[in-house]
Amino acid sequence: MRRTLLALSVLMLAGTSSAFAQQVTPIVHQLENGMTFILIPRPGDPNISAGWVTKVGSVDESAGITGVAHLFEHMMFKGTETIGTTDAEADRRVIEHLDSLKGQIRRHEQELIRQQRLGLIDDWKNVEHRTAEHRDLLDDFETALAEQKGLIIKDDFDRIYTGQGASGMNAGTSNDFTVYFINVPANKLELWFWMESDRLNTPVFREFYSERDVVHEERRLRVDSTPTGLLNEQFNAMFWESSPYGWPVIGWPSDLYGLTREEALDFFDVYYAPNNLAAALVGDFDADEAIAWAEKYFGRIPRGPREPEPVRTEEMVQQSEKRMTGTAETTPQVQIRYHTVADGHVDEPALLVLGQILSGRTGRLFKSIVEDQELATQAFGSQSGLKYAGSFQVVAQAKGDTPPETVEKAIYAELERLKGEPVGERELQKVKNQNAAGEYRRLQSSFGLMVQLLIFEAGRGWETINTSGAALQAVTAEDIQRVASTYFEPENRSVAIYYRAESAEPEDPRLAGLDEQERQTITMVGQQLAGATAEQLTPLRQQLAQMEGQSAQVPPENQDMFELMIELIRERIAELEEEGE
C-alpha cells in the first residue's frame, strides 16, 4: 500500500512537463556491462535523491504474461539471498518445492479449464470440480507457504534503509518503464549502491505466489471497485486495436493467476539486466567516489542473455469511428480519444501546447462549455505521447440533466475552431509562460530532477531533457492549426459515453473541480487508506511528510488533487491514532 500511494504522486509529478528550460549538465558514466549512471552533485543537500529505471513496462509483455512488469515492482522489495530470510538455504528449498507443486496444480487447472470450454462444467474454479489429488496438492501448497512465511523477515529491505535514515523508498510501473527511488543520507550513499545492486544481482522472488494475490487485490481496488475502472479498461482495449498498449499495466486477471515463477525469471533476465538499466543521483556527493562504487557494486552484474528487442506489433490505422456506452456510479461524462504520435515526434510539442490551450480554468473548454454554455462541470484535453504511439484525449463531465451527447457536440465545435482559426498570440504566450515557470520550479527539486532524468533516459535519452522545453517554446499558431486538422478527424477517434447508474450515490463535494482521472485516483487512494492498519502508521506518517515536502513542486493544475490526497492521509492517520488510544 505504501508503494502504490507514493508512486502515484511521484509519477504524477514526473509526467506533468516535457523538460526543463535550463540546461542540465550531468556527469555520465557507463559501465562495461552497459548500465548508465547520470550524476548531478549538488553541494549542501544532506539527502541524496537516488533511483534507477529499467526500460520495461507493460508494452514489452506478451499475451499470457500481462502484468509481469508490474508484479516485479512488488517482487523487487522481497529481498535477496542475504536480506529477508532467517535461513537462505531452507528458503531456497521451499521455493523450489512451491514451484514443483504449482506445476502439478496447474496441470489439474488446465484440465478443468478445458472442461469448462467444452461446457462440461460451469466454473473451473468451483472447488466441487477438483479431484482428490488436486485437493491434496493444494493442501501441500498451503503448508509450504506457511513454512516459507516462518522463514521470512518481513519488510527487511525497508527496515535496513529506514534504520540508516533513508526515506521514501518506492517504485512505479508504467506502459514503458519501471522506476525505483529513495532518498538516502549523504553519508550512507555506499549503502544504496550495495542494496540496489544486491537485489539486482541476487534477487530471490520469495512469496511469488502469495504476491500475485496481493496484485489481484490491488487490481480489485484500482479497477474493479472504482466507478469507471472496468469501463475505462474496456475503452482502452477498444481504442488500441493491435498495440500492446491495449492491455492494462496491472495485467489481465487470467494472466495474473496463471503466471509462473519460471516465466517471471525469464522476463527478469532480459529486462532487468544492466544493459537495460540506468541510475541517477542528485545531491551532495563526490562524483568520483560514486563512480568507483558503481564499478564495484553494479559492475559485478553480468549483461543479459540477449538485448531487449523493441516492440514489434504496431497499431493498425483506424478506418472508422468507434463508440461504446456504459453506466456507472459517476457523473455522466464523455471521453473522446484520437490516435496521434509517440513521444519525440515532431508534432508532439504542438499537441502538448494544444492540450494546455484547451485545459484549465482559463482554457477554452472550461470557458466555453462550463462557464458560457453551462453544459459541463469540468472539461480538459491532453496529449499522451508513449514510446511507440500516442493519443489525444478530451474528457468532460455533464452538468445536471445535460445529455453527454450534447457535451460531445460542444467539444467538437471547439476542436473545429482550432482547425479554422489560428490561436491568438496572447493565448499562446500565456501557455508558454506557464510551461517555463513550471519547468523552473521542478528543476529546483533534487527528487523531481532525479525522476525526470530516469524517465527521459528510459525513453529518448536523458539529453532530450535539454531540448524538449525549447521545442514547446517554438510552437506556433500555425503548428497548432495544422495538428488539429491532421488528427482531429471522425474516422480517427473513439468515443465513450458513460451514463449515471440509478443506484449512484451523491458525489463527495470535495471531488468538485477534479477531472475523471483525478477522481479515480482519489477514489483508489481512499479505498487503500481504508484498509490501512495501525502497523502502517509509521510509513503513512513518512509518506505524509514527503508529500507535504513535494507540495511546492506540484503544478497548479494538479494542486487540488494533491492537497486532497494529503487531506485523506491526514484523516486516516488521525483515525488510526484514535483507534490505538
C-alpha positions in Angstrom: 0.0 0.0 0.0 2.9 2.4 0.8 4.5 1.9 -2.6 1.3 2.4 -4.6 0.3 5.6 -2.9 3.7 7.3 -3.2 4.3 6.1 -6.7 1.1 7.7 -7.8 2.1 11.1 -6.5 5.7 10.8 -7.9 4.7 9.7 -11.3 2.0 12.4 -11.5 4.7 15.0 -10.8 7.1 13.4 -13.3 4.7 13.4 -16.1 3.5 17.0 -15.9 6.2 18.5 -18.1 8.2 17.6 -21.1 11.5 19.1 -20.0 13.4 21.9 -18.2 14.1 25.1 -19.9 17.5 25.3 -18.2 20.4 23.2 -19.4 21.1 20.1 -17.2 24.7 19.0 -17.4 25.2 15.7 -15.5 28.3 13.6 -15.2 27.5 10.5 -17.2 29.4 7.2 -16.7 28.7 3.9 -18.4 29.8 0.5 -17.0 31.2 -2.2 -19.2 28.0 -4.2 -18.7 26.1 -1.4 -20.3 24.5 0.3 -17.2 24.4 4.1 -17.3 24.9 6.4 -14.3 23.7 10.0 -14.5 25.2 12.1 -11.7 24.4 15.6 -10.6 26.3 16.7 -7.5 24.6 19.5 -5.5 26.7 20.6 -2.6 24.9 21.3 0.6 22.0 18.9 0.2 22.1 16.5 3.2 19.9 13.9 1.4 20.7 12.3 -2.0 17.8 11.5 -4.3 18.8 8.2 -5.8 17.0 5.9 -8.2 17.2 3.6 -11.2 15.0 2.7 -14.1 14.5 -0.4 -16.1 13.4 0.3 -19.7 10.5 -2.1 -19.5 6.8 -1.7 -19.0 3.5 -3.4 -19.8 4.1 -2.7 -23.6 7.0 -5.1 -23.5 4.9 -8.0 -22.2 3.3 -10.6 -24.4 0.0 -12.4 -24.4 -0.3 -14.7 -21.4 2.1 -12.8 -19.1 0.4 -9.4 -18.9 1.1 -7.8 -15.6 4.5 -9.3 -15.1 6.3 -5.9 -15.3 4.1 -4.5 -12.5 4.4 -7.7 -10.5 8.2 -7.2 -10.5 7.7 -3.8 -8.9 6.3 -5.8 -5.9 8.9 -8.7 -6.1 11.9 -6.4 -6.0 11.1 -5.5 -2.4 11.2 -9.1 -1.2 14.9 -9.2 -0.5 18.0 -11.1 -1.7 19.9 -14.2 -0.6 21.2 -12.1 2.4 18.2 -9.9 3.1 14.7 -11.0 4.0 15.2 -14.5 5.4 16.4 -16.3 8.5 17.7 -19.3 6.5 18.6 -18.7 2.9 19.2 -22.4 2.1 15.9 -23.5 3.7 14.1 -20.7 1.9 15.6 -21.9 -1.5 14.3 -25.4 -0.9 10.8 -24.2 0.0 10.7 -22.0 -3.2 11.7 -25.0 -5.3 9.1 -27.1 -3.7 6.4 -24.5 -4.3 7.4 -24.3 -7.9 7.1 -28.1 -8.3 3.7 -28.1 -6.5 2.4 -25.2 -8.6 3.4 -27.0 -11.8 1.3 -30.0 -10.8 -1.6 -27.9 -9.7 -1.5 -26.0 -13.0 -2.0 -29.3 -14.9 -5.2 -30.0 -13.0 -6.4 -26.5 -13.6 -5.8 -26.7 -17.3 -7.9 -29.8 -17.4 -10.7 -28.0 -15.6 -10.4 -25.1 -18.0 -10.7 -27.5 -20.9 -13.8 -29.0 -19.4 -15.4 -25.5 -18.9 -14.5 -24.6 -22.5 -16.5 -27.6 -23.7 -19.4 -26.9 -21.4 -18.9 -29.9 -19.2 -18.6 -27.8 -16.0 -19.8 -24.3 -15.2 -16.8 -22.7 -13.4 -13.4 -24.3 -13.4 -12.6 -22.5 -10.1 -15.5 -24.2 -8.3 -14.0 -26.4 -5.6 -16.6 -29.1 -6.2 -14.9 -30.0 -9.6 -11.5 -30.7 -8.0 -10.2 -34.3 -7.8 -8.9 -35.7 -4.6 -5.3 -35.4 -5.9 -5.9 -31.8 -6.8 -7.2 -31.0 -3.3 -4.2 -32.8 -1.7 -1.8 -30.7 -3.9 -3.5 -27.5 -2.8 -3.2 -28.5 0.9 0.5 -29.3 0.4 0.9 -25.9 -1.3 -0.6 -24.1 1.7 1.6 -26.0 4.0 4.7 -24.9 2.1 3.5 -21.3 2.0 3.2 -21.4 5.8 6.7 -22.9 6.1 8.1 -20.1 3.9 6.3 -17.5 5.9 8.1 -18.7 9.0 11.5 -18.1 7.3 10.7 -14.6 6.1 11.9 -11.4 7.8 9.1 -9.1 6.9 9.9 -5.8 5.2 13.6 -6.4 5.8 14.7 -4.4 2.8 12.8 -1.4 4.0 13.9 -1.9 7.6 17.6 -1.7 6.7 17.1 1.5 4.8 15.0 3.3 7.3 17.3 2.2 10.1 20.1 4.2 8.4 18.0 7.3 7.9 16.7 6.7 4.4 13.2 7.6 3.4 10.6 7.5 0.7 11.6 4.1 -0.8 9.1 3.4 -3.6 8.6 2.3 -7.2 6.2 2.8 -10.0 5.3 0.9 -13.2 4.0 2.5 -16.4 3.4 1.3 -20.0 7.0 2.0 -21.0 9.3 1.8 -17.9 9.6 0.8 -14.2 11.3 3.2 -11.8 12.7 2.7 -8.3 13.7 5.5 -6.0 14.6 6.6 -2.4 16.2 9.5 -0.5 19.4 8.5 1.4 21.6 10.5 3.7 24.8 11.7 2.0 26.9 9.6 4.4 25.0 6.4 3.5 25.3 6.5 -0.2 27.5 3.4 -0.4 24.7 1.5 1.4 22.4 2.4 -1.6 25.0 1.1 -4.1 25.2 -2.2 -2.2 21.5 -2.6 -1.5 20.3 -1.9 -5.0 23.0 -3.9 -6.8 22.4 -6.8 -4.5 18.7 -7.0 -5.3 19.5 -6.9 -9.0 22.4 -9.4 -8.8 20.9 -12.0 -6.4 17.2 -11.5 -6.4 15.1 -14.0 -4.5 11.4 -13.9 -5.6 10.1 -15.3 -2.4 6.4 -15.0 -1.8 5.9 -15.0 -5.5 2.6 -16.9 -5.5 1.2 -15.0 -2.5 2.3 -11.7 -4.0 0.2 -12.5 -7.1 -2.8 -12.5 -4.7 -1.7 -9.0 -3.5 -1.7 -7.8 -7.0 -5.1 -9.3 -7.6 -6.3 -7.3 -4.6 -4.6 -4.1 -5.9 -6.4 -4.7 -9.2 -9.7 -5.0 -7.4 -9.1 -1.7 -5.7 -7.7 0.2 -8.7 -10.0 -1.2 -11.4 -12.9 -3.4 -10.2 -14.0 -1.2 -7.3 -13.7 2.2 -8.9 -16.8 3.7 -10.5 -15.5 3.6 -14.1 -12.4 1.4 -13.8 -13.7 -1.5 -15.8 -15.3 0.8 -18.4 -12.1 2.7 -18.8 -10.2 -0.6 -19.2 -12.7 -1.7 -21.9 -12.4 1.7 -23.7 -8.7 1.5 -23.7 -8.8 -2.0 -25.2 -11.2 -0.8 -27.8 -9.1 2.2 -28.7 -5.8 0.2 -29.2 -6.8 -2.4 -31.8 -3.4 -4.2 -32.2 -0.9 -2.4 -30.0 0.0 -3.9 -26.6 -0.9 -0.6 -25.1 -4.4 -2.1 -25.2 -3.9 -4.2 -22.1 -3.7 -2.8 -18.6 -0.5 -2.2 -16.8 -1.7 -4.2 -13.9 -2.5 -7.1 -16.2 -5.5 -9.3 -17.1 -6.8 -11.4 -14.3 -6.3 -14.7 -16.0 -2.7 -13.9 -16.7 -2.0 -12.8 -13.2 -3.4 -16.1 -11.9 -1.5 -18.3 -14.3 1.9 -16.6 -14.3 4.7 -18.9 -13.2 7.9 -18.0 -11.4 9.9 -19.5 -14.3 8.2 -17.2 -16.8 8.9 -14.2 -14.5 12.6 -15.2 -14.1 13.0 -15.3 -17.9 11.4 -11.9 -18.1 13.7 -10.6 -15.4 16.9 -12.0 -17.0 16.3 -9.9 -20.2 14.7 -6.7 -18.9 16.4 -6.3 -15.5 19.9 -6.8 -16.9 22.3 -3.9 -16.5 22.4 -3.2 -20.3 18.7 -2.2 -19.9 19.1 -0.1 -16.8 20.1 3.5 -15.9 20.6 5.1 -12.5 20.5 8.8 -11.4 21.8 10.5 -8.3 21.1 14.2 -7.4 22.5 15.6 -4.2 25.7 16.2 -2.1 28.1 13.5 -3.1 31.6 13.2 -4.7 31.2 12.1 -8.3 34.5 10.2 -8.5 33.6 8.2 -5.3 30.1 7.4 -6.7 31.6 6.2 -10.0 34.0 3.9 -8.0 31.1 2.5 -6.1 29.2 2.0 -9.3 32.1 0.0 -10.7 32.5 -2.0 -7.5 28.8 -2.9 -6.9 26.9 -2.7 -10.1 29.9 -3.6 -12.3 29.8 -7.2 -11.0 26.4 -7.8 -12.6 26.7 -9.6 -16.0 24.9 -8.4 -19.1 21.7 -10.1 -20.0 21.5 -13.2 -22.2 20.2 -11.1 -25.1 19.4 -7.5 -25.8 15.8 -6.5 -25.3 14.0 -6.0 -28.6 11.7 -3.1 -29.4 8.0 -3.8 -29.6 7.2 -5.3 -32.9 3.4 -5.0 -33.1 2.3 -1.6 -34.4 -1.2 -0.1 -34.1 -3.4 -0.6 -37.1 -4.6 2.6 -38.8 -8.2 3.2 -37.6 -10.7 3.2 -40.5 -13.9 4.4 -38.8 -15.1 5.9 -35.6 -15.5 3.6 -32.6 -18.1 4.1 -29.9 -19.1 2.5 -26.6 -21.6 3.3 -23.9 -21.9 2.2 -20.3 -23.4 3.0 -16.9 -21.5 3.7 -13.7 -21.9 5.3 -10.3 -20.5 8.5 -11.6 -21.4 11.8 -13.1 -22.5 11.4 -16.8 -19.5 12.0 -19.0 -17.9 11.7 -22.4 -14.4 10.6 -23.3 -13.1 11.3 -26.9 -9.7 9.9 -27.9 -7.8 10.4 -31.1 -4.7 8.5 -32.4 -1.8 10.9 -32.5 2.0 10.5 -32.2 4.6 8.9 -30.0 6.9 10.8 -27.6 9.5 12.8 -29.5 7.6 13.1 -32.8 7.9 16.4 -34.4 4.1 17.0 -34.0 4.2 16.3 -30.2 5.1 19.8 -28.9 2.2 21.4 -30.8 -0.2 18.7 -29.5 1.0 19.3 -25.9 0.5 23.0 -26.2 -2.9 22.5 -27.8 -3.9 20.4 -24.8 -2.9 23.2 -22.5 -4.9 25.7 -24.5 -8.0 23.6 -24.1 -7.5 22.8 -20.4 -7.5 24.6 -17.0 -9.9 27.2 -15.7 -8.7 29.7 -18.2 -8.7 27.1 -21.1 -11.1 27.1 -24.0 -13.1 24.1 -22.9 -13.8 25.4 -19.5 -14.7 28.9 -20.7 -17.0 27.6 -23.5 -18.8 24.5 -22.2 -18.5 25.0 -18.5 -18.9 28.8 -18.0 -20.6 30.1 -21.1 -22.9 27.2 -22.2 -23.1 25.6 -18.7 -23.2 22.2 -20.2 -20.5 20.6 -18.1 -18.9 20.8 -14.7 -15.3 20.2 -15.9 -13.5 19.5 -19.2 -9.9 19.1 -20.3 -7.8 17.8 -23.1 -4.3 16.3 -23.1 -1.7 14.7 -25.4 -0.2 11.4 -24.2 2.9 10.5 -26.1 4.1 7.0 -25.2 7.2 5.3 -26.5 5.7 3.7 -29.6 2.4 5.5 -30.1 0.3 8.3 -28.8 -3.2 9.6 -28.2 -5.0 12.9 -27.5 -8.0 12.7 -25.2 -10.7 15.1 -24.3 -12.8 14.4 -21.2 -15.9 16.3 -19.9 -18.5 15.7 -17.2 -22.0 16.7 -18.0 -23.8 19.2 -15.7 -27.2 18.3 -14.2 -29.5 16.7 -16.7 -27.4 17.7 -19.8 -27.1 14.6 -22.0 -23.4 13.7 -22.6 -24.1 13.7 -26.3 -24.8 17.4 -26.1 -21.4 17.9 -24.4 -19.8 15.8 -27.0 -21.1 18.1 -29.8 -19.9 21.2 -28.0 -16.4 19.7 -27.7 -16.3 19.1 -31.5 -17.2 22.7 -32.0 -14.2 23.8 -30.0 -11.9 21.4 -31.9 -13.2 22.7 -35.2 -12.4 26.3 -34.0 -8.8 25.2 -33.6 -8.8 23.9 -37.2 -10.4 27.0 -38.7 -8.7 29.9 -36.9 -5.2 30.5 -35.5 -4.7 30.7 -31.7 -4.1 34.3 -30.6 -0.6 35.4 -29.8 -1.5 36.3 -26.2 -3.3 33.0 -25.6 -0.3 31.0 -26.9 2.2 33.0 -25.0 0.3 32.5 -21.7 0.7 28.7 -22.1 4.4 29.1 -22.9 4.9 31.2 -19.8 3.2 28.6 -17.7 5.5 25.9 -19.1 8.6 27.9 -18.5 7.6 28.7 -14.9 6.7 25.0 -14.2 9.9 23.8 -15.7 12.0 26.1 -13.5 10.0 25.1 -10.4 10.6 21.4 -11.0 14.3 21.9 -11.6 14.7 23.1 -8.0 13.7 19.8 -6.6 16.5 17.2 -6.4 14.0 14.4 -6.2 11.9 15.7 -9.1 15.1 16.2 -11.3 16.2 12.6 -10.4 12.9 11.1 -11.5 12.8 13.2 -14.7 16.3 12.2 -15.7 15.4 8.5 -15.3 12.1 8.9 -17.3 13.9 10.7 -20.1 16.7 8.2 -20.2 14.1 5.3 -20.4 12.6 7.0 -23.5 14.7 9.1 -25.9 17.7 9.5 -23.7 18.5 11.9 -20.8 19.9 14.5 -23.3 16.4 15.3 -24.5 15.6 16.9 -21.2 17.5 19.9 -22.6 15.7 20.1 -25.9 12.1 19.3 -25.2 11.4 22.6 -23.4 12.7 24.6 -26.3 10.5 22.7 -28.6 7.4 23.8 -26.7 8.5 27.4 -26.8 8.9 27.2 -30.5 5.3 26.1 -31.2 3.5 28.5 -33.5 -0.2 29.1 -34.0 0.1 27.6 -37.5 1.6 24.4 -35.9 -1.5 24.1 -33.6 -3.9 24.6 -36.5 -2.0 22.0 -38.6 -2.0 19.2 -36.0 -5.7 19.9 -35.1 -6.6 19.4 -38.8 -4.4 16.4 -39.1 -5.5 14.3 -36.1 -9.0 15.5 -35.1 -10.9 13.6 -37.7 -14.0 11.5 -37.1 -12.6 8.3 -38.5 -9.6 8.7 -36.2 -11.5 8.9 -32.9 -13.0 6.6 -30.3 -15.8 7.8 -28.1 -17.1 6.5 -24.7 -20.3 7.8 -23.2 -21.0 7.0 -19.5 -24.4 7.4 -18.0 -25.2 7.6 -14.3 -26.4 4.3 -12.8 -29.7 4.5 -11.0 -28.0 3.3 -7.8 -25.4 6.0 -7.9 -24.8 7.8 -4.5 -24.4 11.5 -4.1 -20.9 12.7 -5.0 -18.4 13.7 -2.4 -18.3 17.6 -2.7 -14.5 17.5 -2.3 -14.3 16.0 -5.8 -15.8 19.0 -7.5 -13.4 20.5 -10.0 -11.3 17.3 -10.4 -11.2 15.6 -13.7 -12.2 12.0 -14.2 -8.7 10.6 -13.9 -8.0 12.6 -10.7 -11.4 11.4 -9.3 -10.4 7.8 -9.9 -7.0 8.4 -8.3 -8.7 9.9 -5.2 -11.2 7.0 -5.0 -8.4 4.4 -5.2 -6.3 6.2 -2.6 -9.4 6.4 -0.3 -10.0 2.7 -0.7 -6.4 1.8 0.1 -6.3 4.1 3.1 -9.4 2.4 4.4 -7.5 -0.8 4.6 -4.5 0.6 6.4 -3.9 -0.8 9.9 -2.1 0.6 13.0 1.1 -1.2 11.9 1.2 1.1 8.9 1.1 4.3 10.9 4.8 5.0 10.6 5.0 4.6 6.8 1.9 6.7 6.5 3.5 9.5 8.5 6.6 9.2 6.5 4.6 9.4 3.3 2.7 12.4 4.5 5.8 14.3 5.4 7.3 13.6 1.9 4.2 14.6 0.1 4.0 17.8 2.1 7.6 18.5 1.1 6.7 17.9 -2.6 3.8 20.3 -2.5 5.7 23.3 -3.8 6.7 21.4 -6.9 3.1 20.4 -7.8 1.8 22.3 -10.9 -1.2 24.5 -10.3 -3.5 22.3 -12.4 -2.8 19.3 -10.1 -2.8 21.2 -6.8 -6.4 20.4 -5.8 -5.9 16.6 -6.2 -2.6 16.6 -4.4 -4.0 18.6 -1.5 -7.0 16.2 -1.2 -4.6 13.2 -1.2 -2.8 14.8 1.7 -6.1 15.5 3.5 -7.2 11.9 3.1 -3.9 10.6 4.5 -4.1 13.0 7.5 -7.6 11.9 8.2 -6.7 8.2 8.2 -3.7 8.8 10.4 -5.9 10.6 12.9 -8.4 7.7 12.8 -5.7 5.1 13.4 -4.2 7.1 16.3 -7.7 7.4 17.9 -8.3 3.7 17.5 -5.0 3.0 19.2 -5.8 5.1 22.3 
